[in-house]
Amino acid sequence: MATLSVRTRRRALESLASTAEPVDLLVVGGGITGVGVALDAATRGLRVALVEQGDLASGTSRWSSKLVHGGLRYLAKGDVRIARESAVERHHLMTSIAPHLISPLRQILPDRGERQTSILRVGMRAGDLLRRTAGTSSSLLPPPSRMSVMETLGRCPTLSPAGLRGGVSTTDGQLIDDARLVVAVARTAAAYGALICTHTRADRVDGRGATLTDLFSGESFDVGARMVVNAAGVWSGSVDDSIAVHPSRGTHLVVDAATLGNPTAALTVPAGNSLSRYVFALPAQLGRVYIGITDVAAPGPIPDVPTPDDAEIDFLLDGINPALTRPLDRSDITGVFAGLRPLIDERGTADGVASEGLADVSRRHHVRVRGDGLVTVLGGKLTTYRRMAEDAVDAALATTELTAGECVTTTTALVGALRDPRESRLPPSLVARFGGEAPTVVESATVDRPLEPVAPGIDVTRAEIEFAVTHEGAVDVDDVLHRRTRIGLVRRDADLARPEIETIVGVTLA
Ligand SMILES: Cc1cc2nc3c(=O)[nH]c(=O)nc-3n(C[C@H](O)[C@H](O)[C@H](O)COP(=O)(O)OP(=O)(O)OC[C@H]3O[C@@H](n4cnc5c(N)ncnc54)[C@H](O)[C@@H]3O)c2cc1C
């Protein structure tokens, strides 16, 4: 059953604590990489346990731009292999794994006759070749095209018309939300038998097990495993001290979509005269636009929630404002969020990879096998999590005598991926978040007025709040505000919705 709850968590921990028999695979980390590994292994018939020290998606996986990239940006850096891999993974995600959570997003570069426009057009054509090679149809992701001035302004209404010759446009995939993808993968893994233990920290991790601590009860116990995968993201170095991670921060601003005239496409603007850096404004759920993205070194201890600095906010405003009729200022910003990309120091690592200085694994992914069998999988993208998981499980299997089935995740649909004809009568925003499961969200609700918004002006239904607790493993109000829904990205909305969410969560947990 694809259900996660306080009860399934408790049972999973009891089962792990009470058996001497090792699990086949222990996964450390419940971001997209860890849940992907758990799903890959569970669908190969292995007995899997995943531990996450916070909630699902409490790390980097909830701070992304929420795009399912087809590889255009990697092409720009000459990384054809990664670009191809991205386009292939995007195809699997949009056609069989999670079509319900991903929509095509038009991205527009305004054409004012600058050099960058013609260069990006060439890149877009190459990106489209990758789409075709991956087998993605042009009806799902339309090829690049030129847009008239009128159409460009129609889609991005606050774009300045001065000198505008039209727009150059391409299409990519956009997730309704990154944390929802993580939860859907985790629930699907649970449906295949994986034990998912949130709020559980792994210490003293090696290739054959770890000490687990239930962070609610404070109790610790040892668990044995035939294979262990470290999927702790920017925290990987605290699980395997031969890995030195040097994070780099990427920040987004949140503004009301109405402030930008409710755009229906993403606006992409070159940052200054750069040929490789762009500032973009992405229309998103809940009537918001995300403006990103920065890339700054973030040395020091890794915070639970990274915070951007003033210079990043200035960089983003200065980047987007020249394109707009009315420049945005700080009073237009309703929220900010930042995530950490991993850079790793490859000198002296256990697998002996010799390299000068730091390597950016935020684009490609690394799978490392330590002498004792501990496998670390790091870097990559949300878009490529499935491939990362396949590689990590293959590497882990190579350290044991265990036999397992072939990887089947290219065709394993996540919960909600199958369309239910009854969903068409439901609010589109509910269907966008739950796909074929939308009717179940409503029918399983015991809360009164299930289809009413949880607070005025916030299109998250009361039924969704209950479902977060009964089926999606939320254990408290913060899980609901910040990971099952993204109401919490805007403080004003969180303050408005919190009282009602507290009531529904309280009653459901009682
Ligand atoms: C700003 C930004 C924008 C991005 N945008 C995109 C995008 O648009 N599209 C895209 O495809 N990719 C994007 N990415 C990349 C993508 O977000 C990351 O590659 C991905 O989320 C990393 O996931 P992860 O599971 O490896 O790490 P995380 O999500 O950080 O998960 C690691 C987990 O391990 C847990 N953990 C750590 N130590 C322990 C322990 N001892 N015991 C138990 N649990 C532990 C942590 O709590 C954490 O939840 C972006 C990245 C950034 C930073």
The ligand as an SDF file (V2000), in Angstrom:
LIG
                    3D

 53 58  0  0  0  0  0  0  0  0999 V2000
   19.2550   26.0760   -6.1530 C   0  0  0  0  0  0  0  0  0  0  0  0
   19.1270   24.7590   -6.8390 C   0  0  0  0  0  0  0  0  0  0  0  0
   18.2770   24.6190   -7.9290 C   0  0  0  0  0  0  0  0  0  0  0  0
   18.1570   23.3850   -8.5580 C   0  0  0  0  0  0  0  0  0  0  0  0
   17.2720   23.2540   -9.5750 N   0  0  0  0  0  0  0  0  0  0  0  0
   17.1210   22.0630  -10.1830 C   0  0  0  0  0  0  0  0  0  0  0  0
   16.1590   21.9100  -11.2040 C   0  0  0  0  0  0  0  0  0  0  0  0
   15.4110   22.8320  -11.5400 O   0  0  0  0  0  0  0  0  0  0  0  0
   16.0530   20.7010  -11.7990 N   0  0  0  0  0  0  0  0  0  0  0  0
   16.8390   19.6450  -11.4370 C   0  0  0  0  0  0  0  0  0  0  0  0
   16.7170   18.5970  -12.0620 O   0  0  0  0  0  0  0  0  0  0  0  0
   17.7410   19.7470  -10.4350 N   0  0  0  0  0  0  0  0  0  0  0  0
   17.8850   20.9290   -9.7910 C   0  0  0  0  0  0  0  0  0  0  0  0
   18.7720   21.0620   -8.7640 N   0  0  0  0  0  0  0  0  0  0  0  0
   19.5170   19.8850   -8.3000 C   0  0  0  0  0  0  0  0  0  0  0  0
   18.6840   19.0360   -7.3210 C   0  0  0  0  0  0  0  0  0  0  0  0
   17.9030   19.8460   -6.5050 O   0  0  0  0  0  0  0  0  0  0  0  0
   19.6140   18.1980   -6.4680 C   0  0  0  0  0  0  0  0  0  0  0  0
   20.4970   17.4940   -7.2970 O   0  0  0  0  0  0  0  0  0  0  0  0
   18.8530   17.1770   -5.6350 C   0  0  0  0  0  0  0  0  0  0  0  0
   17.7720   17.7480   -4.9570 O   0  0  0  0  0  0  0  0  0  0  0  0
   19.7920   16.5430   -4.6120 C   0  0  0  0  0  0  0  0  0  0  0  0
   19.0480   15.5870   -3.9050 O   0  0  0  0  0  0  0  0  0  0  0  0
   19.7180   14.6360   -2.8430 P   0  0  0  0  0  0  0  0  0  0  0  0
   18.7050   13.6350   -2.4520 O   0  0  0  0  0  0  0  0  0  0  0  0
   21.0050   14.1270   -3.3660 O   0  0  0  0  0  0  0  0  0  0  0  0
   20.0770   15.5890   -1.6160 O   0  0  0  0  0  0  0  0  0  0  0  0
   19.1040   16.1440   -0.4880 P   0  0  0  0  0  0  0  0  0  0  0  0
   17.7840   16.5250   -1.0220 O   0  0  0  0  0  0  0  0  0  0  0  0
   19.8480   17.2050    0.2520 O   0  0  0  0  0  0  0  0  0  0  0  0
   18.8610   14.8950    0.4520 O   0  0  0  0  0  0  0  0  0  0  0  0
   19.8200   14.4310    1.3760 C   0  0  0  0  0  0  0  0  0  0  0  0
   19.0520   14.0240    2.6290 C   0  0  0  0  0  0  0  0  0  0  0  0
   19.8980   13.2860    3.4930 O   0  0  0  0  0  0  0  0  0  0  0  0
   19.4660   13.5310    4.8130 C   0  0  0  0  0  0  0  0  0  0  0  0
   20.5550   13.1410    5.7250 N   0  0  0  0  0  0  0  0  0  0  0  0
   21.7840   13.6920    5.7970 C   0  0  0  0  0  0  0  0  0  0  0  0
   22.5180   13.0570    6.7430 N   0  0  0  0  0  0  0  0  0  0  0  0
   21.7310   12.0790    7.2690 C   0  0  0  0  0  0  0  0  0  0  0  0
   21.9240   11.0840    8.2970 C   0  0  0  0  0  0  0  0  0  0  0  0
   23.0730   10.9800    8.9660 N   0  0  0  0  0  0  0  0  0  0  0  0
   20.8850   10.2640    8.5970 N   0  0  0  0  0  0  0  0  0  0  0  0
   19.7010   10.3600    7.9440 C   0  0  0  0  0  0  0  0  0  0  0  0
   19.4670   11.3020    6.9670 N   0  0  0  0  0  0  0  0  0  0  0  0
   20.4800   12.1310    6.6240 C   0  0  0  0  0  0  0  0  0  0  0  0
   19.1820   15.0250    4.8000 C   0  0  0  0  0  0  0  0  0  0  0  0
   18.3410   15.4020    5.8650 O   0  0  0  0  0  0  0  0  0  0  0  0
   18.5600   15.2230    3.4310 C   0  0  0  0  0  0  0  0  0  0  0  0
   17.1400   15.2080    3.4590 O   0  0  0  0  0  0  0  0  0  0  0  0
   18.9140   22.2800   -8.1070 C   0  0  0  0  0  0  0  0  0  0  0  0
   19.7840   22.4270   -7.0130 C   0  0  0  0  0  0  0  0  0  0  0  0
   19.8830   23.6470   -6.3830 C   0  0  0  0  0  0  0  0  0  0  0  0
   20.7880   23.7790   -5.1960 C   0  0  0  0  0  0  0  0  0  0  0  0
  1  2  1  0
  2  3  1  0
  2 52  2  0
  3  4  2  0
  4  5  1  0
  4 50  1  0
  5  6  2  0
  6  7  1  0
  6 13  1  0
  7  8  2  0
  7  9  1  0
  9 10  1  0
 10 11  2  0
 10 12  1  0
 12 13  2  0
 13 14  1  0
 14 15  1  0
 14 50  1  0
 15 16  1  0
 16 17  1  0
 16 18  1  0
 18 19  1  0
 18 20  1  0
 20 21  1  0
 20 22  1  0
 22 23  1  0
 23 24  1  0
 24 25  2  0
 24 26  1  0
 24 27  1  0
 27 28  1  0
 28 29  2  0
 28 30  1  0
 28 31  1  0
 31 32  1  0
 32 33  1  0
 33 34  1  0
 33 48  1  0
 34 35  1  0
 35 36  1  0
 35 46  1  0
 36 37  1  0
 36 45  1  0
 37 38  2  0
 38 39  1  0
 39 40  1  0
 39 45  2  0
 40 41  1  0
 40 42  2  0
 42 43  1  0
 43 44  2  0
 44 45  1  0
 46 47  1  0
 46 48  1  0
 48 49  1  0
 50 51  2  0
 51 52  1  0
 52 53  1  0
M  END
$$$$
